[in-house]
């Protein structure tokens, strides 16, 4: 087999793994979000989200700690647990990204609301006067743990269960 054939197969495998990770992010709706306050203190919360066009969207109150932190420092981190087997650690997807605060009147949010794409995260909150949305653009490098491995592979080498995938723009 030629080097070119091996490179082509590796690229297809990367594309397949990238699509699998995107599907997993899209099928989940709950994650941990880490932000940093202006004085450098970390803040981690669990949130419900929607994955649309390779961006994470969630809502919050503009007065919330997470919104205030993102407003002063848009650098965030997200971790999504992906339970695969009943024993052992849950598989996970984690990445850094940039958060952007959007008002409910922002044309992008208005369009997503009209198309009902934010339905799962807006139940009962649309009338909140302080409501805003956060759009997160993940960094191109996405880290995973356990994704794409069998239980046997994971149990034999748990320290080597991490993989990285590059999301193309």
Helices and strands as residue ranges (DSSP letters): H 3-27, E 30-36, E 42-48, E 50-52, E 55-61, H 65-72, E 75-82, E 91-103, H 107-114, H 119-122, E 131-138, E 141-145, H 151-156, G 158-160, E 162-166
